Amino acid sequence: MAIHMEFLKRQNERFYWKDSLWSKGLLGYPKYTDSPRMIMYNNMMAQRVVLNRSQKPKVFTNYEDAIGRKGSYNRIVHRNWQVAKIIKKFKDLDTDVQSYLMFVYDPAEDYYDVFERKEVENLPEKYGFSYDNRVIDGYDEGDTIVEGTMISNPTCFDEYGNYGYGRDVPFMYQISTRTLEDAITVTKPLADTLTSTEVDVVTVSLNDNDMLLNIMGDIDHYKCFPDIGEMTQNGQLCVRRNIARTRLPFDLKEPNTRKVLSSDKGFYVNGMVVDIDIYCNKSREELIDTAYNGQVLQYLDMLDEFRREVRDYTAELILNGHRVSDSIKILNKRCSEQLNKKEFKIKDDNNSAFSNIRLEFTIKRPQGLFRGQKLTGRVGNKGVIGSIIEDYEAFYLENGTRIDIIFDTLGVINRLNTFQLFEQGITFRAQRVLERIIDTKSMKEKEKLLFTFIRIFDDEEADKLEADYRETCKTAAEKKEYFKVVEEHGIYIHVPPFWMKKSLYDCLLECDETFPWIEPYKVFFYDQVSKRWVLQMNRQYCGTMYIMKLKQSSKKGLSARSTGSISKKGIPEKSDEAKRFHTSYSKIPVRFGIQERDCKLIRVPPELTIKETIAHRSSPQARRALAKAQLLTSGGVKDFELTESMSNRNVEILSAHMLLLGCRLVFNEDRLNFSKGTGTKLHFYQGKQYFCTTEQMTKIVARDVVKQACETREGTGPIVIGTNQQKEDFLNELTQKVAKDLVMYVK
């Protein structure tokens, strides 16, 4: 033991205040979190989504900006550049959602490079993010970009350049039916505020006999899809129609180009169109200008003009002997190939050249919180949104603060991570001090409150802040403006992830001794019965928690079975229609796995589970019966009777295969497993399944034997004179004797 202690002391001296473990863990608090939860936190850092409005945490480690600026999607210039040329992708469009290429020049090295202005980044499974392009959009040709400037970055930096990967949210612990297990409750205002960006890339192929319908235009304007910067209408991007010669006059009749027929193929997605790419393997002369392809050709002409300008400019740089980046060489080659229709053919995903036109729409949409969404703090305390309540249903503090998240109190006890309590204690006291600062008129008193509170937790932070304050705020107006910012954004406290000169617990005790007027909040809630606001009996320590939004949600599992196709065998089949955006939701049948089925049988009767499986999937007859009952019954179908004709189609298929082998399936037989062993076994008895031990099964069988002997044989069984309890005792005694005989028989 002494050897281990000496080793730990040497390791502590080696790493003390060095923080050489450069990783995502430095954004959390390993010192105050147990190892499994810290591993979970590190995994969650890779699973978080980029919020559209992030914040620097009120309790910070001071590694946020250092790690955040190393992000691979940050465009930081590493030399002084001059903006040589800007080529817009769609010159004829008047929209702020505009992609373009910015060519930059370093005169000291005679070197050219290129930056691409993008609206969004498309990541796997819709989890993209938006870019903050305010800096790059502020440059014109001839301007100078200073070295170290971040010209474009994801929306995880605030207006001051601070990196954030979540938001501070007022929260409270409560034991409630809404917060059982991992369930958490959030308010609707928070659900609408904590938004991220989802990105879809929709591919639409147009063959020679295909056309897009006029779903967004009118009799005078043919418009088949939203322009860049416009939203889709009713979740519909465009509709493709296959033109047959036999019905050509009907298909091209003007009113019919604005009607969607059952044979048309729609593309369904919600959001804003932020970019369009069009690829064509035909020359422009081969494409006939008509009303129904006018919009497509308009975008194709703008793209071809963009490609020609990029090709010519990059070729000029290369031919003149300038040093250029590899990105410029790749652009020159790509644009040259796309413009040379005769020698180069663009291929689709199947590596085959398509005949006509292929469109790729990039769609973005803001996504707030919804039920089934996962949220987490910085200590592995993840939870699933179980309910979203209106703002009037929320708890309110006496200062008017709305509690936006409610966690289960038992979650603190069940998890060995104390930092969530420290974070609550620090942010609660910081808010109380901030309220006193706001109410205080004396500037000296404001200064004393702010810097004294910060000094309790970190002397170095307090010294640097106070020195900066004395240096920059000389006049009364400057001091007033300084505290106006403090009152707007709050007090930020530095807590290192590993080493701290004072214990956090001692810091909180010192804070309470220094500011004895700090007391818990009064909490109010709206009583639905009395229709009035009620004061909660106990005061509470309510602070903020830094919350991250995770990728996992219930959205991926959404499926509906109604008009989905079935195979030749008569059972639902899989389809990729939703992935190709031809339907707004998946129609793939959701299959319960073995573990999910076993868990369901713990509470749900097996008869009901069998009915659900047969009616939703396995039996064509039962599916039709259920659909008919739903049509004829108002308020939903609670239950319906299974008939002998409602056979399981999967069993029929298996029986057919078995028949070829000379075998057959036999059901409805009792098979009691009385083999040797003390463990639980599966027994089939009287049409039911029992998962229990042999001893327990013998008691069940014995009880049925006694019941049959004493209650079903009229006039031949024993006559019991006495109370019902005495009769029950007599039956239990007989059951024990019969069970004992069964055990002897089994042995």
C-alpha positions in Angstrom: 0.0 0.0 0.0 2.8 2.4 0.9 4.4 1.7 -2.5 1.2 2.7 -4.3 0.9 5.8 -2.3 4.5 6.8 -3.1 3.8 6.2 -6.8 0.7 8.4 -6.7 2.6 11.2 -4.9 5.3 11.1 -7.6 2.7 11.2 -10.4 0.9 14.1 -8.7 4.2 16.1 -8.4 5.0 15.2 -12.1 1.7 16.5 -13.5 0.7 19.1 -10.9 -0.6 22.2 -12.7 0.8 21.0 -16.1 -2.4 19.7 -17.7 -0.3 17.7 -20.2 -3.3 15.5 -20.9 -4.5 17.5 -23.9 -7.9 16.1 -24.8 -11.6 16.8 -24.8 -11.6 15.9 -21.1 -10.1 19.3 -20.3 -13.5 20.8 -21.2 -15.0 18.7 -18.3 -14.1 18.1 -14.7 -12.3 14.7 -14.3 -11.4 15.6 -10.7 -15.1 15.8 -9.7 -16.4 12.9 -11.9 -16.1 9.2 -11.6 -14.2 7.4 -14.4 -17.2 5.6 -16.2 -19.1 8.9 -16.3 -16.0 10.8 -17.6 -15.6 8.2 -20.4 -19.2 8.7 -21.2 -18.7 12.5 -21.3 -15.8 12.1 -23.7 -17.9 10.0 -26.0 -20.7 12.5 -25.8 -18.4 15.3 -26.9 -18.1 13.5 -30.2 -21.9 13.0 -30.4 -23.0 16.6 -29.7 -24.5 18.8 -32.3 -23.4 22.4 -33.1 -26.0 24.8 -31.7 -27.0 27.8 -33.8 -26.4 30.0 -30.7 -23.8 28.7 -28.3 -22.5 30.2 -25.1 -19.3 30.1 -23.1 -20.0 28.2 -19.9 -20.5 30.4 -16.7 -18.2 27.9 -14.9 -15.3 27.4 -17.3 -12.0 25.5 -17.4 -10.2 28.1 -19.5 -9.4 25.5 -22.2 -12.6 26.2 -24.2 -11.1 28.8 -26.6 -7.8 26.9 -26.9 -9.5 23.7 -28.0 -12.3 25.4 -29.9 -9.9 27.4 -32.2 -8.3 24.1 -33.2 -11.5 22.9 -34.8 -11.0 21.5 -38.3 -13.9 23.6 -39.7 -12.5 27.0 -38.6 -11.1 29.0 -41.5 -8.2 30.8 -40.0 -5.7 32.6 -42.3 -2.0 31.9 -41.6 -0.5 34.8 -43.6 -1.5 38.3 -44.8 -3.7 38.0 -47.9 -5.0 40.3 -50.5 -8.4 39.6 -51.9 -7.6 39.1 -55.6 -11.0 38.0 -57.0 -14.5 36.9 -55.9 -16.5 34.7 -58.2 -20.1 34.2 -57.2 -21.8 30.9 -58.0 -25.2 32.5 -59.0 -24.6 36.0 -60.2 -28.1 36.7 -61.3 -29.7 35.9 -57.9 -30.1 38.7 -55.3 -29.8 36.7 -52.1 -27.7 36.7 -49.0 -27.5 32.9 -49.2 -24.8 32.9 -51.9 -21.9 30.6 -52.4 -18.8 32.0 -53.9 -15.0 31.5 -54.3 -12.6 34.0 -52.9 -9.2 34.0 -54.5 -6.4 35.5 -52.3 -2.9 36.6 -53.1 0.3 36.8 -51.0 2.6 39.3 -52.8 5.5 38.5 -50.6 5.6 34.9 -51.8 3.8 35.4 -55.1 1.3 32.7 -54.0 -2.4 32.3 -54.7 -5.0 30.3 -52.8 -8.8 30.1 -52.7 -11.4 30.1 -49.9 -14.9 28.7 -50.5 -17.8 30.5 -48.9 -20.3 27.8 -47.7 -23.6 28.3 -46.0 -23.7 24.9 -44.3 -21.6 21.8 -43.8 -23.2 18.5 -44.6 -22.3 15.7 -42.2 -23.6 12.0 -42.1 -27.2 11.4 -41.0 -28.4 14.9 -41.4 -26.2 16.3 -38.6 -24.8 19.3 -40.4 -24.2 22.8 -39.1 -24.4 26.4 -40.3 -21.4 28.7 -40.8 -21.0 32.1 -39.4 -19.9 34.0 -42.6 -20.1 37.6 -41.3 -16.3 38.1 -41.5 -15.7 36.7 -45.0 -18.8 38.5 -46.3 -17.3 41.8 -45.2 -14.3 41.7 -47.6 -14.3 43.0 -51.2 -11.7 42.7 -54.0 -8.6 44.6 -53.0 -9.0 44.3 -49.3 -6.4 42.8 -47.0 -7.0 39.9 -44.6 -4.7 40.1 -41.6 -2.9 36.9 -40.5 -4.7 35.1 -37.7 -8.2 36.2 -38.7 -10.9 33.6 -38.5 -12.8 34.4 -41.7 -15.5 31.7 -41.3 -16.4 29.3 -38.5 -19.3 27.1 -37.3 -21.9 28.8 -35.1 -20.3 27.8 -31.9 -18.6 31.1 -31.2 -20.4 34.0 -29.6 -20.1 37.7 -30.7 -16.9 38.1 -28.7 -15.2 35.1 -30.3 -15.6 32.8 -27.2 -16.0 29.1 -28.0 -19.1 27.3 -26.7 -20.6 23.8 -27.3 -23.8 24.2 -25.2 -25.8 26.8 -23.2 -26.2 27.6 -19.6 -29.8 26.8 -18.7 -31.7 27.4 -15.4 -32.5 24.1 -13.9 -33.9 22.4 -10.8 -33.9 19.0 -9.2 -37.3 17.5 -8.4 -38.8 14.0 -7.7 -41.8 13.7 -10.1 -43.5 11.2 -12.4 -42.2 13.3 -15.3 -38.5 12.7 -14.3 -38.5 9.0 -13.5 -35.2 7.2 -14.5 -33.5 9.3 -17.2 -36.5 11.4 -18.2 -36.1 15.1 -18.0 -38.7 17.9 -18.5 -38.0 21.0 -20.6 -40.0 24.1 -21.4 -41.3 25.0 -24.8 -39.4 28.3 -25.0 -36.1 26.3 -24.4 -37.2 23.8 -27.0 -37.6 26.6 -29.5 -34.3 28.3 -28.5 -31.9 25.4 -28.3 -31.8 24.9 -32.0 -29.3 23.2 -34.3 -29.1 22.8 -38.1 -30.0 19.7 -40.0 -28.8 19.4 -43.6 -30.2 17.2 -46.4 -28.8 16.7 -49.9 -31.6 15.7 -52.2 -30.7 14.2 -55.6 -33.3 14.5 -58.5 -32.5 12.8 -61.7 -34.3 13.9 -64.9 -34.2 11.5 -67.9 -35.1 12.6 -71.4 -38.8 11.8 -70.8 -39.0 13.4 -67.4 -40.3 16.9 -66.4 -40.8 18.8 -63.2 -44.3 20.0 -62.4 -45.3 23.6 -61.8 -46.0 23.2 -58.1 -44.7 26.6 -56.9 -45.8 28.8 -59.9 -49.0 29.9 -61.5 -50.5 30.2 -64.9 -48.0 32.9 -65.9 -44.9 31.7 -64.1 -43.6 28.1 -64.3 -41.7 27.4 -61.1 -40.9 23.8 -60.2 -38.7 24.2 -57.1 -37.8 26.9 -54.6 -35.0 29.3 -55.5 -31.9 29.6 -53.4 -32.8 31.2 -50.1 -36.5 30.2 -50.3 -38.3 27.6 -48.2 -40.0 24.5 -49.4 -43.8 24.6 -49.4 -45.8 22.0 -47.4 -42.7 19.9 -47.1 -42.5 19.4 -50.9 -39.3 20.2 -52.8 -40.4 19.2 -56.3 -42.5 16.6 -58.2 -41.2 14.6 -61.2 -43.5 13.3 -63.9 -42.6 10.7 -66.5 -44.0 11.7 -69.9 -45.5 9.0 -72.1 -46.4 9.6 -75.7 -49.8 8.1 -75.3 -50.8 10.8 -72.8 -48.6 13.7 -73.9 -51.4 16.2 -74.5 -52.8 15.5 -71.1 -49.5 15.7 -69.2 -48.4 19.0 -70.8 -51.8 20.7 -70.5 -51.2 23.8 -68.3 -53.7 23.0 -65.5 -52.4 19.4 -65.2 -48.8 20.7 -64.7 -49.9 22.1 -61.4 -51.7 18.9 -60.3 -49.9 15.9 -58.7 -51.1 12.6 -60.0 -50.7 9.2 -58.3 -48.1 8.2 -60.9 -45.9 11.3 -60.2 -42.9 11.0 -58.0 -42.6 13.7 -55.3 -39.5 14.7 -53.3 -40.4 15.6 -49.7 -38.2 17.6 -47.4 -38.6 20.6 -45.1 -36.2 23.6 -45.0 -34.5 26.3 -47.0 -32.7 25.7 -50.2 -29.1 27.0 -49.7 -27.3 25.6 -52.7 -28.0 23.8 -56.0 -25.7 21.9 -58.2 -26.7 20.7 -61.7 -24.8 18.2 -63.7 -25.5 17.6 -67.4 -24.0 15.3 -69.9 -25.5 17.1 -72.9 -24.3 20.2 -74.6 -26.4 23.3 -74.1 -27.5 23.2 -77.8 -29.1 19.8 -77.2 -31.4 21.1 -74.5 -34.5 22.7 -75.9 -35.9 25.7 -74.0 -39.4 25.0 -72.9 -41.7 26.3 -70.1 -41.3 23.2 -67.9 -37.5 23.2 -68.0 -36.9 27.0 -68.0 -36.0 27.2 -64.3 -33.6 24.3 -64.6 -31.8 25.8 -67.6 -31.6 29.1 -65.8 -29.6 27.6 -63.0 -27.6 25.5 -65.4 -26.6 28.6 -67.4 -25.5 30.4 -64.2 -23.5 27.3 -63.1 -21.8 27.0 -66.5 -20.9 30.7 -66.5 -19.4 30.2 -63.0 -17.4 27.2 -64.1 -16.1 29.0 -67.2 -15.0 32.0 -65.1 -13.3 29.8 -62.6 -11.6 27.8 -65.3 -10.4 30.8 -67.2 -9.1 32.7 -64.1 -7.3 29.7 -62.6 -5.8 28.8 -66.0 -4.5 32.4 -66.3 -2.8 32.1 -62.9 -1.2 28.8 -63.8 0.0 29.9 -67.4 1.5 33.1 -66.0 3.8 31.1 -63.8 2.3 32.1 -60.4 2.6 29.7 -57.5 -0.8 28.3 -56.7 -2.3 26.0 -54.2 -3.4 22.4 -54.9 -7.0 23.6 -54.4 -6.7 26.0 -57.4 -5.3 23.2 -59.6 -8.2 20.9 -58.6 -10.7 23.6 -59.3 -9.2 24.2 -62.8 -9.3 20.5 -63.6 -12.8 19.9 -62.3 -14.4 22.9 -64.1 -12.6 22.0 -67.3 -14.0 18.5 -67.2 -17.5 19.6 -66.4 -17.6 22.0 -69.3 -16.1 19.5 -71.8 -19.3 17.5 -72.4 -17.9 15.5 -75.4 -14.9 13.9 -73.7 -16.0 13.7 -70.1 -19.2 12.2 -68.8 -20.5 12.6 -65.3 -21.4 9.4 -63.6 -24.0 8.6 -60.9 -23.7 6.6 -57.8 -23.7 3.3 -59.8 -20.7 4.5 -61.8 -22.7 4.9 -65.0 -23.1 8.0 -67.0 -26.7 9.4 -66.9 -28.3 10.6 -70.1 -29.8 14.0 -69.2 -29.7 16.1 -66.1 -29.0 15.5 -62.4 -29.9 18.1 -59.7 -28.5 18.2 -56.2 -30.4 20.4 -53.7 -28.8 21.3 -50.4 -31.5 22.0 -47.8 -31.0 23.3 -44.2 -33.5 23.7 -41.5 -33.4 24.6 -37.8 -34.2 21.8 -35.4 -35.3 22.5 -31.8 -35.8 20.1 -29.0 -38.5 17.4 -29.1 -39.6 14.4 -27.1 -37.0 11.6 -27.2 -34.1 14.1 -27.7 -31.0 13.5 -25.5 -29.4 16.2 -23.5 -26.4 16.1 -21.1 -24.3 18.1 -18.8 -20.5 17.9 -18.4 -20.4 15.0 -16.0 -22.1 12.2 -18.1 -25.5 13.0 -16.6 -27.4 12.5 -19.8 -31.2 12.4 -20.0 -34.0 12.0 -22.4 -36.7 14.6 -22.9 -39.9 12.9 -21.6 -42.1 16.0 -21.7 -42.2 19.5 -23.1 -44.3 21.9 -21.0 -45.6 25.4 -21.7 -44.0 28.3 -20.1 -46.9 28.8 -17.7 -46.5 25.2 -16.5 -42.9 25.9 -15.5 -41.5 26.8 -12.1 -40.5 30.5 -11.6 -38.1 32.0 -9.1 -38.9 35.1 -7.1 -36.6 37.2 -9.5 -38.7 36.1 -12.5 -36.3 33.5 -13.8 -38.0 30.6 -15.5 -36.8 27.1 -14.7 -36.2 25.6 -18.2 -35.0 22.0 -17.2 -36.1 19.7 -14.4 -33.8 16.8 -13.5 -34.5 13.8 -11.3 -33.1 14.4 -7.8 -32.2 10.7 -7.5 -30.0 11.1 -10.5 -27.5 12.9 -8.3 -27.5 10.2 -5.7 -27.2 7.4 -8.3 -24.2 8.9 -10.0 -20.8 9.5 -8.4 -20.1 12.9 -9.9 -20.2 15.8 -7.5 -19.6 18.5 -10.0 -23.2 18.9 -10.9 -23.9 20.0 -7.3 -20.8 22.3 -7.3 -21.9 23.9 -10.6 -25.4 24.5 -9.2 -23.9 26.0 -6.0 -21.5 28.3 -7.9 -24.0 29.6 -10.4 -26.7 30.0 -7.7 -24.4 32.2 -5.6 -23.1 34.1 -8.6 -26.7 35.0 -9.6 -27.5 36.2 -6.1 -24.3 38.4 -6.1 -25.3 39.7 -9.5 -28.8 40.6 -8.2 -27.1 42.6 -5.4 -24.8 44.3 -7.9 -27.8 45.4 -10.0 -29.6 46.8 -6.9 -26.5 48.6 -5.6 -26.0 52.2 -6.8 -22.5 52.8 -5.4 -19.8 51.9 -8.0 -17.3 51.1 -5.3 -19.8 48.7 -3.7 -20.3 47.1 -7.1 -16.6 46.6 -7.6 -16.2 45.1 -4.1 -19.0 42.6 -4.6 -17.8 41.5 -8.1 -14.1 41.1 -7.4 -14.5 39.7 -3.9 -16.8 37.0 -5.1 -14.4 36.0 -8.0 -11.4 36.1 -5.6 -13.0 33.4 -3.4 -12.7 30.9 -6.2 -9.6 32.1 -8.1 -7.1 34.8 -7.0 -5.4 34.9 -10.4 -8.6 35.5 -12.3 -9.7 38.2 -9.8 -6.3 40.0 -10.1 -6.3 40.0 -13.9 -9.9 41.2 -14.1 -9.4 43.9 -11.6 -6.2 45.1 -13.2 -7.8 45.2 -16.6 -10.8 47.1 -15.1 -8.5 49.7 -13.4 -6.6 50.1 -16.6 -9.5 50.5 -19.1 -12.2 52.1 -16.9 -11.0 55.5 -15.8 -14.2 57.5 -16.1 -17.6 57.0 -14.4 -19.1 56.4 -17.9 -16.6 53.7 -18.7 -17.2 52.0 -15.3 -21.0 52.2 -15.8 -20.6 50.6 -19.3 -18.4 47.8 -17.8 -21.0 46.8 -15.2 -23.7 47.1 -17.8 -22.0 44.2 -19.7 -21.6 42.3 -16.4 -25.2 42.7 -15.5 -26.2 41.5 -19.1 -24.0 38.5 -19.4 -23.5 37.4 -15.7 -20.4 36.4 -13.7 -18.0 33.8 -15.0 -16.0 31.7 -12.6 -12.8 29.8 -13.5 -12.6 26.3 -12.1 -9.6 24.2 -13.4 -10.4 20.6 -14.5 -7.7 19.0 -12.3 -5.8 21.1 -9.8 -7.2 24.0 -7.7 -5.5 25.8 -4.8 -8.6 25.6 -2.7 -11.3 23.0 -2.3 -14.5 23.9 -4.1 -16.5 22.9 -1.0 -14.4 25.4 1.1 -14.9 28.1 -1.5 -18.7 27.7 -1.2 -18.5 27.8 2.6 -16.3 31.0 2.4 -18.8 32.5 0.0 -21.6 31.9 2.5 -19.5 33.5 5.3 -18.6 36.5 3.2 -22.1 37.1 1.9 -24.4 36.0 4.7 -27.4 37.6 3.0 -27.4 34.9 0.3 -30.4 32.6 0.8 -32.3 30.1 -1.4 -34.9 31.2 -3.8 -38.6 31.2 -3.3 -40.2 29.0 -6.0 -43.6 29.6 -7.5 -45.7 27.3 -9.7 -49.2 27.6 -11.3 -51.8 25.3 -9.8 -54.1 24.0 -12.5 -56.9 23.3 -10.0 -57.2 26.6 -8.2 -56.0 28.6 -11.3 -53.5 30.6 -9.3 -49.8 30.9 -8.6 -48.7 29.0 -5.5 -45.6 29.4 -3.4 -43.6 26.2 -3.0 -43.2 25.2 0.6 -39.4 24.8 0.5 -36.9 27.3 -0.9 -34.4 25.9 -3.4 -30.9 26.5 -4.6 -31.4 27.0 -8.3 -28.5 27.8 -10.6 -27.7 27.1 -14.2 -26.2 23.9 -15.8 -24.2 23.9 -19.0 -26.2 21.7 -21.4 -25.2 20.0 -24.6 -27.6 18.7 -27.2 -26.8 15.2 -28.5 -27.4 13.5 -31.9 -29.4 10.7 -30.4 -33.2 11.1 -30.6 -36.4 9.1 -31.2 -36.7 10.7 -34.7 -34.6 8.0 -36.4 -37.0 5.3 -35.3 -40.2 7.0 -36.6 -42.1 4.7 -38.9 -45.7 4.2 -40.0 -47.4 1.3 -41.6 -50.5 2.1 -43.6 -50.1 2.1 -47.3 -46.7 0.5 -47.4 -46.0 -2.1 -50.1 -45.9 -5.8 -49.4 -43.9 -8.5 -50.9 -45.1 -11.5 -53.0 -45.2 -13.5 -49.8 -47.8 -11.1 -48.4 -45.7 -9.5 -45.6 -44.4 -5.9 -45.5 -41.1 -5.4 -47.2 -38.3 -2.9 -46.8 -38.1 0.3 -48.8 -35.6 3.1 -49.4 -38.3 5.6 -50.4 -37.7 7.7 -47.2 -33.9 7.9 -47.8 -34.5 9.0 -51.3 -37.0 11.7 -50.0 -40.0 10.2 -51.9 -42.0 10.0 -48.7 -41.9 12.3 -45.7 -41.6 9.4 -43.2 -40.3 5.8 -43.3 -42.6 3.0 -44.1 -40.2 0.2 -43.2 -41.9 -2.1 -40.7 -40.3 -1.7 -37.3 -39.3 -5.2 -36.0 -39.1 -5.8 -32.3 -35.9 -7.7 -31.4 -35.7 -10.6 -29.0 -34.6 -8.5 -26.0 -37.2 -5.8 -26.7 -39.9 -8.5 -26.9 -38.8 -10.1 -23.6 -38.8 -6.7 -21.9 -42.3 -6.0 -23.2 -43.6 -9.3 -21.9 -42.6 -8.3 -18.4 -45.6 -6.0 -18.2 -47.7 -6.7 -21.4 -49.7 -9.9 -21.6 -48.4 -12.3 -24.3 -51.9 -12.5 -25.9 -51.8 -8.8 -26.5 -48.3 -8.9 -27.9 -49.3 -11.7 -30.3 -52.3 -9.7 -31.5 -50.2 -6.7 -32.1 -47.6 -8.6 -34.2 -50.2 -10.4 -36.2 -52.4 -7.3 -36.8 -49.4 -5.0 -37.7 -47.3 -7.4 -39.8 -47.6 -11.1 -39.8 -51.2 -11.8 -41.0 -52.7 -10.3 -44.2 -56.2 -11.2 -42.9 -55.6 -9.5 -39.5 -54.2 -6.4 -41.2 -57.3 -6.1 -43.3 -59.6 -6.7 -40.3 -57.7 -4.1 -38.2 -57.9 -1.5 -41.1 -61.7 -2.2 -41.4 -62.2 -1.8 -37.6 -60.2 1.5 -37.6 -62.4 2.8 -40.5 -65.7 1.8 -38.8 -64.8 2.7 -35.1 -64.5 6.2 -33.8 -62.0 7.0 -31.1 -59.6 4.2 -32.1 -59.6 0.4 -31.8 -59.0 -0.9 -28.3 -59.1 -4.6 -29.1 -60.4 -7.0 -31.8 -61.0 -10.7 -31.9 -58.6 -13.1 -33.7 -60.2 -15.7 -35.9 -58.8 -19.0 -37.2 -58.4 -17.5 -40.6 -55.9 -15.0 -39.3 -52.9 -17.2 -39.7 -49.3 -16.1 -39.3 -47.8 -15.7 -42.8 -44.3 -16.3 -41.5 -45.4 -19.6 -40.0 -47.0 -20.6 -43.3 -43.8 -19.8 -45.2 -41.7 -21.8 -42.7 -44.2 -24.7 -42.9 -43.8 -24.8 -46.7 -40.1 -25.0 -46.4 -40.4 -27.7 -43.7 -42.8 -29.7 -46.0 -40.1 -29.9 -48.6 -37.9 -31.5 -46.0 -40.6 -34.0 -45.0 -41.3 -32.3 -41.7 -44.2 -30.4 -40.2 -44.7 -27.9 -37.3 -46.9 -29.0 -34.4 -48.3 -26.4 -32.0 -50.7 -26.3 -29.0 -49.0 -29.0 -27.1 -47.9 -29.0 -23.4 -44.2 -29.5 -22.9 -43.1 -29.3 -19.3 -39.3 -29.1 -18.9 -38.8 -31.2 -15.7 -35.2 -32.0 -16.6 -32.5 -31.9 -13.9 -31.2 -28.6 -12.8 -32.1 -25.8 -10.4 -32.2 -22.9 -12.9 -35.2 -21.3 -14.7 -36.6 -23.1 -17.7 -39.2 -22.5 -20.4 -42.4 -24.5 -19.9 -45.4 -24.8 -22.3 -48.6 -25.5 -20.3 -52.2 -25.2 -21.4 -51.4 -22.9 -24.3 -49.2 -20.5 -22.2 -45.5 -20.1 -21.6 -44.0 -20.1 -18.1 -40.4 -19.1 -17.4 -39.6 -20.4 -14.0 -37.9 -23.2 -12.0 -39.1 -26.9 -11.9 -40.3 -26.4 -8.3 -42.4 -23.4 -9.2 -43.9 -25.2 -12.2 -44.9 -28.2 -10.1 -46.8 -25.9 -7.8 -48.7 -24.4 -10.7 -49.6 -27.8 -12.1 -50.5 -29.2 -8.7 -52.8 -26.3 -8.1 -54.7 -27.1 -11.3 -54.9 -30.8 -10.4 -56.4 -29.9 -7.0 -58.7 -27.4 -8.5 -60.0 -29.9 -11.0 -60.4 -32.6 -8.4 -62.2 -30.5 -5.8 -64.2 -28.0 -7.9 -65.1 -29.6 -11.3 -66.3 -33.0 -10.2 -69.8 -32.2 -8.9 -70.8 -34.5 -6.0 -67.6 -36.6 -6.1 -65.1 -34.2 -4.6 -64.6 -33.4 -0.8 -67.0 -31.2 0.9 -65.5 -28.4 3.0 -67.5 -26.9 5.8 -66.1 -23.6 7.1 -65.1 -20.1 6.0 -63.6 -19.2 2.6 -60.2 -18.9 4.3 -60.5 -22.4 5.8 -61.4 -23.7 2.3 -58.3 -21.9 0.9 -56.1 -23.4 3.6 -57.4 -26.9 2.8 -56.7 -26.4 -1.0 -53.2 -25.1 -0.3 -52.5 -28.2 1.9 -53.7 -30.5 -0.9 -51.6 -28.6 -3.4 -48.5 -29.0 -1.3 -49.1 -32.8 -1.2 -49.7 -33.1 -4.9 -46.6 -30.9 -5.7 -44.5 -33.2 -3.4 -45.7 -36.2 -5.3 -44.9 -34.5 -8.6 -41.4 -33.8 -7.4 -40.9 -37.4 -6.4 -42.2 -38.5 -9.8 -39.8 -36.1 -11.6 -36.8 -37.5 -9.6 
